[in-house]
Amino acid sequence: EIVMHCKGGGRSAKAIEALQKAGFAGRLANLKGGITAWSNEVDPSVPKY
C-alpha cells in the first residue's frame, strides 16, 4: 500500500488519480487533510510547512 500526502490533501488526491489513470494496480490511499491534519490530530511534533 502506498499512502500519498501533501500539505492539505488535494495534490496527493490528484496524484492518486493520475496513477490510477496510468494503470497503477497497487493499493493507494490519500492522507485526508494532508500533513497539516496529521500534525494537528496525530503527531504534533511533525512540522507544518
C-alpha positions as a printed Julia matrix, in Angstrom:
49×3 Matrix{Float64}:
  0.0    0.0     0.0
  1.18   3.49   -0.82
 -0.02   6.46    1.24
  0.22   9.72   -0.65
  0.35  13.03    1.19
  0.86  16.7     0.61
  0.24  19.74    2.78
 -3.57  19.71    2.58
 -4.57  16.54    0.73
 -5.64  17.98   -2.62
 -2.48  17.48   -4.64
 -1.99  13.96   -3.32
 -5.56  13.1    -4.37
 -4.76  14.33   -7.88
 -1.56  12.26   -7.89
 -3.57   9.16   -6.98
 -5.99   9.87   -9.84
 -3.07  10.19  -12.26
 -1.53   6.9   -11.1
 -4.86   5.09  -11.44
 -5.43   6.52  -14.93
 -1.92   5.37  -15.87
 -2.85   1.83  -14.87
 -1.22   1.51  -11.45
 -2.78  -1.56   -9.86
 -1.47  -1.28   -6.3
 -3.35  -0.01   -3.27
 -3.3    3.76   -2.94
 -4.51   5.88   -0.04
 -4.71   9.63    0.43
 -3.86  11.15    3.81
 -7.08  13.1     4.36
 -6.28  16.68    5.29
 -2.63  16.2     4.43
  0.39  16.51    6.66
 -1.22  19.51    8.37
 -4.1   17.36    9.65
 -1.65  14.62   10.68
  0.35  17.14   12.69
 -2.78  18.58   14.32
 -4.54  15.3    15.09
 -1.9   12.58   15.44
  1.64  13.83   15.98
  2.19  17.49   16.89
  5.96  17.0    16.63
  5.61  16.77   12.82
  6.45  20.24   11.49
  3.9   22.09    9.39
  5.4   23.7     6.33
